[in-house]
Amino acid sequence: MKTISIKELHAATGKWVRAAKRETITVTDRGERIAELRPIAASTASPKFPKRDWSKMPSSDLDSTDLISADRDGR
């Protein structure tokens, strides 16, 4: 487990957050432990995009750009 100060976290936040994918990082304030950055358990991570059943989606012969333009013209 790695320990860093708030100052180190502030100076390189992205670096430490990416490092937390691999190990738990403890953040200290004047030597006192105040927070932890730790990896998310694989079982709790959700997929970026859910699978969709396209056969259940409504179909249309209309062009979406025409629909959007008509909607914007009404404003």
VENRAVEN-V981233 format. One record per residue. N is the residue number from 1. RES is the residue in three letters. PHI is phi in degrees with one decimal (none if undefined). PSI is psi in whole degrees, 0 to 359 (* if undefined). D_FIRST is the distance of its C-alpha to the first C-alpha in Angstrom with 2 decimals. Layout:
n: [N,N]
res: [RES,RES]
phi: [PHI,PHI]
psi: [PSI,PSI]
d_first: [D_FIRST,D_FIRST]
This chain:
n: [1,2,3,4,5,6,7,8,9,10,11,12,13,14,15,16,17,18,19,20,21,22,23,24,25,26,27,28,29,30,31,32,33,34,35,36,37,38,39,40,41,42,43,44,45,46,47,48,49,50,51,52,53,54,55,56,57,58,59,60,61,62,63,64,65,66,67,68,69,70,71,72,73,74,75]
res: [MET,LYS,THR,ILE,SER,ILE,LYS,GLU,LEU,HIS,ALA,ALA,THR,GLY,LYS,TRP,VAL,ARG,ALA,ALA,LYS,ARG,GLU,THR,ILE,THR,VAL,THR,ASP,ARG,GLY,GLU,ARG,ILE,ALA,GLU,LEU,ARG,PRO,ILE,ALA,ALA,SER,THR,ALA,SER,PRO,LYS,PHE,PRO,LYS,ARG,ASP,TRP,SER,LYS,MET,PRO,SER,SER,ASP,LEU,ASP,SER,THR,ASP,LEU,ILE,SER,ALA,ASP,ARG,ASP,GLY,ARG]
phi: [none,-93.1,-120.5,-132.6,-91.6,-58.6,-60.9,-65.3,-63.2,-64.2,-70.8,-145.3,-56.3,-58.5,-58.9,-72.8,-66.8,-65.0,-65.4,-69.8,-66.0,-101.5,-153.4,-77.6,-119.6,-96.0,-103.9,-119.1,-125.2,53.6,86.2,-94.0,-67.8,-124.9,-159.2,-133.3,-108.8,-139.7,-66.0,-78.6,-62.3,-59.2,-71.7,-91.2,-73.7,-97.2,-65.0,-62.6,-130.0,-68.8,-71.3,-118.6,-93.4,-65.9,-69.0,-89.5,-79.3,-68.1,-106.9,-153.2,-88.7,-78.9,-85.2,-62.8,-66.1,-65.6,-64.2,-65.6,-61.6,-63.7,-65.3,-71.5,-65.9,-77.1,-87.4]
psi: [130,144,131,161,166,321,317,320,316,320,331,58,311,317,314,325,318,323,332,349,332,330,161,135,126,133,133,153,109,43,350,128,126,340,164,140,122,158,149,136,141,327,336,347,132,155,151,317,125,151,138,144,98,340,340,354,142,145,158,149,353,150,129,329,325,319,316,317,318,320,320,326,335,355,*]
d_first: [0.00,3.80,6.69,10.10,13.56,16.03,18.09,15.60,15.10,18.89,19.65,17.80,17.13,17.86,15.58,12.47,13.82,14.46,11.02,9.88,12.24,10.04,6.44,5.45,5.86,7.26,10.76,12.85,16.63,18.15,15.34,15.39,12.57,14.47,12.69,9.96,10.23,9.67,11.86,15.28,16.40,19.04,21.67,21.57,21.91,25.61,27.64,28.42,32.14,33.73,36.43,39.88,43.18,45.41,48.52,48.11,48.03,51.39,53.31,55.56,58.01,57.26,55.39,52.31,53.10,56.51,55.01,52.56,55.35,57.67,55.09,54.51,58.27,58.72,56.78]
